[in-house]
Amino acid sequence: MLHHSPLIATIVAGLVAAFFMGAIAHRLRIAPIAGYLAAGVLVGPFTPGFVADVALANELAELGVILLMFGVGLHFSLRDLLSVRHIAVPGALIQIAVATMLGLALTSWLGWSLAAGLVFGLALSVASTVVLLRAMQARDLLETERGRIAVGWLIVEDLAMVIALVLLPPLAELIDGGGASGGSDIAATIGVTLLKVCGFIAFMLIVGRRIIPLALHWVAHTGSRELFRLAVLAIALGVAFGAASVFDVSFALGAFFAGMILGETQLSRRAAEETLPLRDAFAVLFFVSVGMLFDPSVIAQQPLSLLVTVAIIILGKSAAAFAIVRAFGHSTRTAVTIAASLAQIGEFSFILAGLGTDLGILPDAGRDLILAGAILSIFVNPVVFTAAAGRIARARQDAIDEADAIERERERERREHVVLIGYGRVGRLFAEGARQSGRALVIIEDQPDVMERARNDGFTIVHGNAASIRTLREAGIAEAAKLVIAIPEGYEAGVIAQRARKANADLTIFARAHSDEEVAHLQRHGADHVVMGEREIARRLIAMLARSREAPG
Ligand code: AMP
């Protein structure tokens, strides 16, 4: 039966194995990515037992890349992208050159041809979109300047790879002695590729920018949630696919532009929410698919080369990135974050390696090294990030002492204040009321655009997810008198209430709910007063009805 449904088998095996291994990783307190990669190794062809379809898993992983890049695009404006070009363009290009050179050095030592060395070096020079974005998201860094530089850097690498991929076949021909016209052939190929990329961008900015928001607006006004969800998915996947098949650019780039165009509309937040669950599921499948490619025998066959490959990816690339970012005048903190986020390789490297071996440029050993290097670098990436955080902490020790003093002062001011979570429909009205009654208020909000609005309205804001104790502490929860949780998700509010209560036993907690189950859940988790929105609406409607009877006409 399984042989008749390889797609279902691959999805099920991938997700189930990832769930179990992810849960084990969670219990062992290691990064979930390590669990997903291990799940991939388990269902991969190099370990006994069930073997999922590698090609299908790779295609499913592409969906993860598309949805992730679409999500990033939603939070990115063209202005953001252009604002980091001064560092992202030279930074990415210099780093690609350095990593390629290091790869070439290794392969010349191994006695491979120049072309093989070039492909190998290039494969080591590009970071994985999924790994970078997941790492940034997990640490809430995407909306920061560091995050923007990293995404800009990623896009330049992506474009460089699009060019490298189209150049590889003519290059292979040239190496095979395919005629004197090789040089001009290559120039023409580069020209055509650049033209296509520009064509795609122009098309999106001129045509897409008009049609896509219009279509989504129309769908939003039909009032059908299902249709809206479908429309968002159709736009993300449709544009990515169209971009790849018509303009030959990568899926990721297509999806990024689709997201960026939608990001300019009012509907971007809803669009982001609708794609979230699918995005996470497919991003997990990405890691599983990487794990599947791992052949443990490489470790025994080429241990030294593998060690050097991993060192190039983790140390060589990040040292180059660090030096470049510092040379451009950015802080150590920014440089360390960018360096850590790029200290891995992924999907583009696999594609390059695959094409390289198909064309007979790259020996099989090269592909194996790239695959093993990728999985090892992705596996240790969370550790690299943690080490980077330590480095940042040391670099900022002096600044921290000063910041501590300011923080203590602020805390004194904040004592007995109200912490409000969420500045949406409910939170906004509450905040206005609190201001009028002269209460000191600190607002926690996790959506950057909403946060900006609250700041413009003159409130004290802490940016972040209130479910994190760090964010709650930053808002001075330990010294606060009251907590108002004005978010629509009752169960998430339960987690927040529980953590806040733990940090401050005297706190009075008010919460908002939308069902009786949520009310009970919130009360169990430490909320003192819970308002059920729907019940209040019904009460008010009944009162209005009664009044309209009393006053006929
Ligand atoms: P509304 O449902 O319109 O009142 O909006 C709720 C607001 O709460 C939105 O602006 C959300 O971004 C915000 N929000 C939801 N969950 C959290 C959370 N865990 N931490 C901080 N803000 C949140």
Boltz pocket constraint, residues with backbone or C-beta under 6 A from the ligand:
constraints:
  - pocket:
      binder: B
      contacts: [[A, 421], [A, 422], [A, 423], [A, 424], [A, 425], [A, 426], [A, 427], [A, 444], [A, 445], [A, 446], [A, 447], [A, 450], [A, 464], [A, 465], [A, 466], [A, 467], [A, 486], [A, 487], [A, 488], [A, 492]]
      max_distance: 6.0
